[in-house]
Amino acid sequence: MIASTTPRSIHQSPDAAGYFGNYGGVFVPPELEAPLAEVRQAYEIVSRSHDFIEELRRIRKHFQGRPTPTYHAARLSKKLGKTQIYLKREDLNHTGAHKLNHCMGEGLLARYMGKKKLIAETGAGMHGVALATAAAYFGLECDIYMGEVDIAKQAPNVSRMQILGARVIPATHGLKTLKEAVDSALCAYVADPVNQIYCIGSVVGPHPFPMMVRDFQHIVGIEARGQILEMTGNLPDIVTACVGGGSNAMGLFAGFLDDPVELHGVEPLGKGGNIGDHSATMTYGREGIIHGFRCYLLQDENGEPAPVHSIASGLDYPGVGPEHCHLKDSGRVKYITATDKEAVEAFYVLSRNEGIIPALESAHAVAHAMRLARENPDTPRTILLNLSGRGDKDMDYMIEHYGTGDSFGI
Ligand SMILES: *Cc1c(COP(=O)(O)O)cnc(C)c1O
């Protein structure tokens, strides 16, 4: 695996067929089986290769700016009571979020496999930007498939991808959003799996992607564990992160799975518990198959993926990573929710009290930590949360809909 300190429990999962308990596996059309087997075999080799691991370490240090710091949010903590809140600052990772951790890993794997082009779909554009960055770094071509509707909505990210040298290819059928972009990207992959490699954006998709992306994100948990031990002399009481597909949460949790700490995944409850109003997959979903793997899935009455909503576009996915589903069933991780409204409050409170504007996705984890602190103001506990990204991308939206946030003072 990528880190020598990988705990044993991670080595044990998934099984050879890519299952974490009941979840995961490979549910793809026959044409994709051979290309996926090729990725699996290549990853098996490079994940044990000294050269690969050393090169990834160099990239993380000199290009991405790792390690990112862990930061004691002392002013915010003090206002809420005796809970001490610590932030793992993935917003300071190059390009402003944790996604580059797995995109650089996928890019390096592509180069080892002799691929010429990285391809993927993107919704709001964050995965597309991270992958376009990796492609530019490695001198690879990059095609990003994006729904025509999303292209119109996310102009700055489209420009970023194009400046980085990626081709942004519109998906023009159906609703012209993320689902159609996935269809187009997979279609393109099937057409040329020799020169191209499909790079997934979270711990989702068919085996080996959930395992591979977790391994690439594990660095977040390894760093944070060492940093908080050094800062406080102890492990935190609670470790928490937002869960969309689940990559930033899985990376952080992986560092603490064998420790006596509570792990909390925060799902987006959006506007409430009615279908279509939220994206709280593990809270309201039932087992189903999406994008080549089995997981908890938000479904309509016909078993089709349900429409989803979250104020944070990086969290609105009707499925979730298979390892999270297994960790929920085993009881090792507790999954709770935060609403749009709670995330909006946390967005302004963190900005005003710490000088850190969080991504709306990350603001869900901040909201949960604030709730825990308020519920137990007299209990001295330590909470470590993953500040998965910075909020620059959300500022225009927030100003337009909520103003400068003066009403959110604490
Ligand atoms: C994409 C994104 C997420 C959600 O993805 P996960 O795979 O669940 O981590 C969270 N935070 C930020 C900043 C993102 O860009």
The ligand as a Gaussian input file, in Angstrom:
#p B3LYP/6-31G(d) Opt

LIG

0 1
 C      -15.828000      16.849000      -3.960000
 C      -15.704000      17.388000      -2.605000
 C      -16.232000      16.722000      -1.464000
 C      -17.030000      15.453000      -1.575000
 O      -16.351000      14.343000      -2.042000
 P      -15.928000      13.135000      -1.100000
 O      -15.490000      12.098000      -2.051000
 O      -17.129000      12.732000      -0.286000
 O      -14.840000      13.620000      -0.222000
 C      -16.031000      17.272000      -0.223000
 N      -15.365000      18.432000      -0.070000
 C      -14.853000      19.113000      -1.114000
 C      -14.153000      20.387000      -0.864000
 C      -15.022000      18.628000      -2.421000
 O      -14.508000      19.310000      -3.458000

